[in-house]
Amino acid sequence: MIEKITISKIWKIILKRKSLRVFGFLSVIFILLTIASVVADNSYKNKNIANRNEIQQTKDTLMNLQLLAAKDDELSQFKEFAEYEEVIPFITYLESLFTMVDPKAELTIRSQEKQIFIDHFADYKIILKIGAKKDLFFMALDELYNSRYINKLINFTMNYKPDEDNASQFTNAEITIRLYLK
């Protein structure tokens, strides 16, 4: 007659024999090492994928810069890439342009230092109230376009309020400017 084998009977047999105890202990260690190696391999693959994506993003940025320089002959003749040391002083330049329009304009660097070194650009966000100084605002944008460094407007939003006599008044603007670096 075949007797049902239960876990308790198997456990008793394993506890009685030293070779089965050693084999069970080694099996548990092997399973734990297998799980640890699978987790480490998965982590390595994820880091590898992240690094490849970052490399591809840098290549794409470089290609965009080359296309930008190739499209505009004036750009390559009169403009240049900014040095890393110009990241902070560029804020002063932006302040000199846009504080004529709004002395309380908010200027911030949106880029992180790692992004600046890898992607070779710095993004600046400007929020200002235009009011009746729209001519000064457009002059500041012209000066920005004519600056010696290669830069580009990434985001440009202007809000206006229509008046009763159909003469619209610009209320505020939000601009993101990208400065390209060597």
C-alpha positions in Angstrom: 0.0 0.0 0.0 1.3 3.4 -1.0 1.2 5.8 1.9 0.7 9.5 1.3 3.8 11.5 1.7 3.3 14.6 3.7 5.5 17.6 4.3 5.9 16.6 7.9 7.2 13.2 7.0 9.7 14.7 4.5 10.8 17.1 7.1 11.5 14.3 9.6 13.5 12.4 7.0 15.6 15.5 6.2 16.3 16.2 9.9 17.4 12.6 10.5 20.0 12.6 7.7 22.9 14.9 7.7 23.5 14.7 3.9 19.9 15.8 3.2 20.3 18.7 5.7 23.5 19.9 4.0 21.9 19.5 0.6 18.8 21.5 1.7 21.0 24.3 3.2 23.1 24.5 0.0 19.9 24.6 -2.1 18.6 27.5 -0.1 21.9 29.4 -0.5 21.9 28.6 -4.3 18.3 30.0 -4.6 19.3 33.2 -2.7 22.4 33.7 -4.8 20.3 33.2 -8.0 17.8 35.8 -6.9 20.6 38.3 -6.0 22.4 37.8 -9.3 19.1 38.3 -11.2 18.4 41.6 -9.3 22.0 42.8 -9.9 21.8 41.9 -13.6 18.5 43.8 -13.9 19.9 46.8 -12.2 23.0 46.8 -14.5 20.8 46.5 -17.6 18.6 49.5 -16.4 21.7 51.6 -15.8 23.1 50.6 -19.2 19.8 51.6 -20.9 19.8 54.9 -19.1 23.4 55.6 -20.2 22.6 54.8 -23.8 19.5 57.1 -23.7 21.6 59.9 -22.3 24.3 59.4 -25.0 21.6 59.4 -27.7 20.1 62.6 -26.3 23.5 64.2 -26.4 24.1 63.1 -30.0 20.6 64.5 -30.9 21.4 67.8 -29.3 24.7 68.0 -31.1 23.0 67.2 -34.4 20.4 69.9 -33.7 23.2 72.4 -33.0 25.0 71.5 -36.2 21.8 71.9 -38.2 21.1 75.2 -36.6 24.6 76.4 -37.5 24.4 75.1 -41.0 21.0 76.7 -41.7 22.0 80.3 -40.8 25.3 81.6 -42.4 25.1 84.7 -40.3 24.8 82.6 -37.2 28.1 80.8 -38.0 29.9 84.1 -38.9 28.9 86.4 -36.1 27.7 84.2 -33.2 29.5 81.7 -31.1 28.9 79.1 -28.4 29.1 80.5 -24.9 31.7 79.2 -22.5 30.6 77.4 -19.3 31.7 80.5 -17.3 29.0 82.6 -19.1 26.1 80.6 -17.6 25.7 82.9 -14.6 26.7 86.2 -16.3 24.1 85.5 -18.9 21.5 86.2 -16.2 22.9 89.7 -15.8 22.6 90.2 -19.6 19.0 89.1 -19.5 18.3 91.3 -16.5 19.7 94.3 -18.3 17.4 93.5 -21.3 14.2 92.8 -19.5 14.3 95.0 -16.3 13.7 98.0 -18.5 10.3 96.4 -19.2 9.6 95.1 -15.7 12.0 95.8 -12.8 10.4 92.9 -10.8 10.9 90.3 -13.6 11.6 86.8 -12.4 14.7 85.2 -14.0 15.7 81.6 -13.1 18.1 79.0 -14.6 16.0 75.9 -15.4 19.0 73.7 -16.3 20.9 71.6 -13.8 24.7 71.5 -13.7 24.8 67.9 -14.9 22.5 68.8 -17.9 24.7 71.8 -18.7 27.9 69.6 -18.9 26.2 66.8 -20.8 23.8 68.6 -23.2 25.8 71.8 -23.5 23.0 74.2 -23.1 21.4 76.2 -20.3 17.7 77.2 -20.1 16.6 80.4 -18.6 13.0 81.2 -17.6 11.8 84.8 -17.5 8.4 85.9 -16.2 7.6 89.6 -16.5 4.7 92.1 -16.8 4.7 94.0 -20.0 2.0 96.6 -19.5 2.4 99.7 -21.7 6.1 98.9 -22.4 5.6 96.5 -25.3 8.0 98.5 -27.5 10.7 98.0 -24.9 9.8 94.3 -24.7 10.2 93.8 -28.4 13.4 95.8 -28.4 14.8 93.5 -25.7 13.8 90.5 -27.8 15.7 92.0 -30.8 18.7 92.6 -28.7 18.6 89.0 -27.5 18.4 87.8 -31.1 21.4 90.0 -31.9 23.6 88.9 -29.0 26.9 87.3 -29.8 26.0 84.0 -28.3 23.9 81.3 -30.0 20.5 81.2 -28.2 17.0 80.2 -29.0 13.5 80.9 -27.7 12.2 77.5 -26.5 8.9 78.7 -25.0 7.2 82.0 -25.6 3.8 82.9 -24.0 2.2 86.4 -24.0 -1.1 87.2 -22.4 -3.1 90.2 -23.3 -6.3 91.9 -22.2 -8.6 93.5 -24.9 -9.6 97.0 -24.2 -12.9 98.7 -25.1 -11.4 100.6 -28.0 -10.0 97.3 -29.5 -6.5 98.3 -28.6 -5.1 95.2 -26.8 -2.9 95.6 -23.8 -0.2 92.9 -23.1 -0.3 91.9 -19.5 2.5 89.5 -19.0 5.0 87.2 -20.8 6.7 84.0 -20.0 9.8 83.1 -22.0 12.3 80.2 -21.9 15.6 81.0 -23.6 18.2 78.3 -24.4 21.9 79.4 -24.4 24.1 76.9 -26.3 27.5 76.2 -24.7 30.8 74.8 -25.9 
